[in-house]
Amino acid sequence: MKKTVAFTLLAVLFLLLGTSVQAEMYPVVFQGSVGEDIPYQKTIEAVAFGNGTVYAACDYRMQAGKELIGIYYLGLMGAYSTNGSKLWVNGSGYVVKIQPVGDGVLAGSLGGFVFFDKDGHIVANAPTINKLYDFVVGDGYVYGVDGDVWYSNGTYSSSGEVFKAKLYENGSVALYKTGWVLNLTSMPSRVRLGDVVYVGSGMPSGYSTGYRFGAVYGVSYDGKLLWTIRTGDWVRDLEVWDGKAVAGVGSNDGRGRILLVDESGKVLWNESAFSIDDLLVSGNTLYASGIDEDGRGRVAAYDLGKKKKLWEITLPYRAKVLAYGDGKLAVGIGKFESRKEGNVTKVYSEGGLYVLDPKNGKTLWKSTDFGYVRSLAVSGNLLAAGTASSYFYVVDLDKIRSSSGICGPGIFLLTILLSMAVVKGGGGGAS
């Protein structure tokens, strides 16, 4: 009888183990696609959740001739239900950010703003003077930054503007008609709202040039420049903690810095780091991702209150984007690989998605089948990952478990104890 019970317990244990592992190995809910018929190199540069919908923007460049003026930045916006059904696709321009607003969605493209209703119809648009790189929505207004890098007579320069414009219920943005515009002497690429309006200048993650420049600006909510901090290298990302700005600085040589700046322009913390690509703030913890001098990806966590590093890990490729959800940290990594095939040079993406334990950086789950993951978004337990292709993936983070609990060494020990019970039970039965 004891022998039968022990074997039954072992069988149940392994059945439960098999079910658990299988659930954790398959967290992908569905794979979606936008722009699969586009013949050019393409990438899902922006994803977002809103209104029970997954939005994804497929961007590409079409070049007509060898001159810079012959490059057209184009793209498509697509919408899927969270169960994987395609809802609509429409032309959008080269989208850099997606913001659901009301029953529709506001897309910020390099050419300006485009607003789509719930059925994917374009109901409003607002072109910007320069390339639009970032925007945030607050109190019925859009705060945005646009600019460009210029090359003339062997010399580089950059400029741009930060603006505030009214966002109406129909999705239209009243650019240059409401709010204010402030001109800046270097190209801004990030804007965030804190105790003041914080602006970062430099080439944002995903873009590059031989011209190194950068600054953090403090702007009042009525549009006046308060102070400027020159960083020397690009401000790749900008976030807010406790009303203060957290700026991630990076360059082509794999070295960077993290700055904590208050509303008066005082630098409270200046930390040496790898070249920063993305920042994420959760509570008092800052997560930073990027690339080091050897081309490896790096992810680190910092306690902003204590101004100290908590942990740092190395990944195979550039750690480009971060997202936090369901108590887990998602990291998109990758690189572009050029290969000569006959007389044609083709560009492939390599990389994948890592899901980490945010307390220590340990890998909970990873997939190297996605390719270069360049955009992430979270809603509840769902994660959307846009790749350097026409594909994006929706992952259920709730199916990815930490290593704690009844698994690993604990399972091994329990198996030994149950096996011992089998042996003892057998001896007792024989006597």
N, C-alpha and C positions, 0 to 999 in steps of 0.2 A: 504493500500500500504506500509506504514512504517513498519507495523507488518510483512508483507511478506518479505521485504528486510532484516529486522533484523534476522528472522529465517533462511533466505538463507545464510547470513553471518556466523551465528553460525554453520550451516551445513558444509559450506566450510571450516571453521576453524577446526572443529573436523576431517574432512576428511584429511586435511593437517597434522594435529597432528598425526593421525593414521599412515599415510604414513611415516612421519619422524621417529616416534618411531620404526616402523617396520624395517626401513632401518638401524637404529642404533643398533638394537638388533641382527642383523644377519650380522656381518662383516666378518665371516669366509668364505673364498673363496673355500677352499677344505681341506680335510684331506688326507694326504699321508701316506704310510707305507713302511718301509724297514726292512727286517728280521723278518717278521711276523711268519715264520715257525721255528725260532730258539727256542729250548726248554728251554734255560737258561735265567736267569734274564738279561735284556737288557735295553739299554738306548740310545736315540739319543743325543750323546754328542757334536755334531757339525753340524751346518747348515750354508749355505751360498747362496748368489745369484751371478750369473754371466752368461754372454752370453745368456740372456733370459731364464735361467734355475735355478731351485731350487735344491741345493745339500743337502743331508742329510746322515749322517753316523750313523749306528746302531752298537754300541759296546757291547761286552759281554765277560765274562771270563769263560773259561772251565777249570775245575780242575780235574786232573787225579791223585788221591792219596792225601795224607794229607800234603806232603811237599811243600814248596814254589816253588821248581823247577818244580812242576807238574802243575802250573797254566799257562794257555796259554791265552794271550790277543788277541782276534780275533774281526773281524768286517766286515761289508759290507757297501759299498758306493752306494747310489742310486741317480738318477737324474730324475726330473720331469719338464715338461714345466710349465709355470706360470698359465696355465689354468687347471692343474691337471692331465695331461696325463703322465703316467710313461714312461720314455725313456730307462733307463738301470739300471742294478744292477750288481756289481762285488765285489769280495773279496778285502779288503783294509787293514786288520789289525785293531787294536784298534785306531781309529782316534781321535786326540785331536784338530785339526784345519784344516780348508779347505780354500784354496786360489785359486780362479780362475786366470789362467794365460794364456794369448793368447786365443786360441780356446779350451783349455782344462782346467783341474783343478788339482792343486797340493794338495795332502793330506799328512799332517804330522801325522804319527802314532807313537805309542810308540816304534816301531821298526825302524823308519826312514821315508824316503819320498817315496811316490808313485805318479806317474803322469799318469792321465787318459786323453785320447783324447776325442773329442766331442761325440764319439760313445761308450765311456765307456771301451775302450781297454787300458790295461796297456802298456805303451810304454817306461817307464823308472822307475827305483827305485834306492834308495841309502840308505843302512842301516847305522844307527848310532851306535857308540860303546855302549852307554848307552840308557836309555829310553828318547826319545824326548818328551819334554813338550810344547815347544812353538817355533815359528819362525815368522819373518817378511821378506817381500821382498822389496828391494830398490835398484835402479840403476843397475838392472841386477844381483844382488846378493841376496843370502838368508843368513840372520843372524839368528842363532838358538841356542838353549840351550838344553843340554841333561845331565842326571846324574842319581843318585840313592841313596837310603838310605841303609846302610849296618848294619848288626847286627852280632857281633862275640864276644864270651866269655862274654856275659852279657852286652856288650857295643854297643851303637849306634854310627854311624858316617855317614857322607855323603860327596859326592864329585861330580864333573861334569866338564863341559866345555861349553864355549861360542865360536861359530865359525862363520866365514864368508866364503861362498862358491859360486862359479859362477853358475848361473842358465841359462842354454842354451835354445834356442828356441824350441828344441824338448822335453823340460820338464825335462831333466836330471840335477841333482845337483852334481857338482864335489866336493864331500866331501873329505877332506884331500888331495886334489890335487891342489886346487887353494885357494886363500885367506889366512886365518890363523886360528889357534886354540889356545885358551887360557884356561889352566886348572885352576879350582877354588876349594877352600877348603870346600865349602858347595854346596849342590845340587841346581843348578839354575832351575827356573821354568818359568820365564818371561823375555822377552827381548823386548826393545823398542828403536827406533832411535830418538835422540834429538840433542842437542848440542854435546853430546858424545853418545856412545852406553851405555844404561842403562840396568842393569841386576838385577833381584830380585831373591833371593834364599829362599826356603821354600817349604812346601807342597802346591801345587796350590789348588784352590777351587775344591771340588769334591774328594779330597784325604785327608787322615788323618793318623796319627801315634802318638805314645806316645812320640816321640822324638821332642823336641822343639828347633828350630834353625831358623836363618834368617839373611839376609844381603842385602844391596843395593850396587852394584858395579858400578863404572864408568870406562869404557873401551874406549880407543882412537879408531878412525876408522882404525888405522893400527894394532890394536890388542894388545895394551899394557895396563896393569892394572894401572889405575890412582889413585884410592882411594877405600876404603871399609868402609861402615857404618854398624855395627852390630846392628840388631834390636831386638834380643832375641827371637822373635816369627816369624812365617812364613810370608813372603811377599806373600800374596794371589793374588794380582794383581798389575799391574804397568802400568801407562799411562804417556803421555807427555803433558805439557802445557807450551807454550812460551819457548820451548827448554829445559825445566827443567823436572825432574822426579817427578811424583806423585805416592807414594807407599802406598798401603793399607795393613796394618798388621793385622793379626788375630790369634786366638788360640782357643783351645777347650772350654775355660771358658766363651766365649761370649764377651770378651773385646778385643779392638784393638786400632789402631792409624792410623792416616794419616800423611804422611811426604811429604814435598815439598823440593826437593834437587836440587841445581844448578850444573852446569858442573864442578865446582871445588870441589864438595863434601860437600858444606856448607848446613846445614839444615836450611831452611828459615822459616819453619812452622812445628810444631809438635802438632797435635790435637788429644785429647783423643776421642775415638769413640767406637761403638760396634765392634764385630769381623767382619772384612771386607771380603766379598766374591768377589765383582766385583766393578770396577770403570769405569766411563764414563765421558769424558770431552767434553763439547759442548760450544764453545766460551770461556768465562771466568768462566763458571759454572762447578763445579765438582759434579757429582752424585755418591753416594756410596750406596751399598746395602750389607746386611749381616744378622747376627743373634745376639741377645742379650743374657744376662745371663739366662733369663727365657725361651729361646727357641723360642722367637717370632722374626719374620722378621722385619728388620728396613731398611728404605730408607731415605737418607738425601741429601740435596743440599747445596753446599757451594759456596760462591763467592771467587775465588782464588786470585783475585787482592786485595780484602779487607781482605782476610783470616778470614771470618766469616761465620757462619751457617745461611742459609736462611730459611730452614724448615726441619722438620723431622716427619716421620709417622711410625706407627706400623702396621704390617700385620700379618695374622694368623700363617704363617710358614716362614722358612728361605727364605730370598730374595736372590736368588742365582745369577741371571743374569739380566743385563740391556741392553736396546737398545733404540736409539733415532731416530725418523723418523716422518715426516709429522707434526712437531711441537708437538709431543707427546712423553712421556717417558713410555716405556714398561718394566714391571718387571715380571720375572718368579719366582714363589715361590713354596715351597713344602717340603715334607719329605718322607722318606721310613718308612712304617709301617709293622712290622712282626706279623703275626697271625698264631696260631697253628690250623691246620685243620686236625683232626684225628692224624695220626702219622707224618704228614708233616708240616713243617713250611714254609709258603708262604710269600713272600714279595710283598707288594702293595705300590703304590705311591699315595700320596695325595697332592693336591695343585692346582695350576692354573695360569692364566695369568691376570695381572692387567695392565690397560692403564691409566696413570696419566697425569694430567695437570702439566707440568714441572715448572710452575711459583709458584705453591703452594702445590703440592702433592695431590690434590683432585682426587678421582677416577672418571674417565670418563666412563669406561667400565671394566667389569671383567667377567671371566669365570672360574668356579670351576669344569668344566667337563673334562679338559685336563689332570688332574693329575699333577705330579711334572714336572714343566717346567725347563729344565736344559740347554738349549741353545737357543739363539736368533740371528736373523740377519735381517737387513733392507735393502730394495732397493726401493727408492722413497716412495710410500705410502703402499708398501707391507711389511709385517712382517712375518717371518718364526719362529715358535716356536717348538723346539724339546723337547720331553717328556721322562720320565723314562719308556719307553715302546718301541714298534716298530713304534709308530705313531708320526707324526709331523703335524702341522697345518699352513696354510697360511691365514693371516688376512689382510683385506683391512682397513688400518688405516683411510683412508679418510671417511669411513662410521661412524666413531666414532667422535661425535661432542662434543665440550665443552658445559658447561651449560649456556654460554652467549647467547644473542639474544632473539628470540621470543619463550621462553619456561619458565617453572617453574613459579615463581611469576608473571612474565609478562603476561603469558597466563591466569593465574587466574584472574588478574585485568581486562584484555581485555574481558574475559567471563562475568564478573560482569557488565561492561559497556554496552556490547551488550544486556545482559538480561534486564538492565534498559531501553534500547532503545525499547525492545519488549513491556515492560509495558507501557511506554509513548505512543508508537505508538498505542497500543490497546485503551487507554483512548481517544486519539484524534479521532480515528475512530468512537467511540461510540457516540460522541456528534454531 
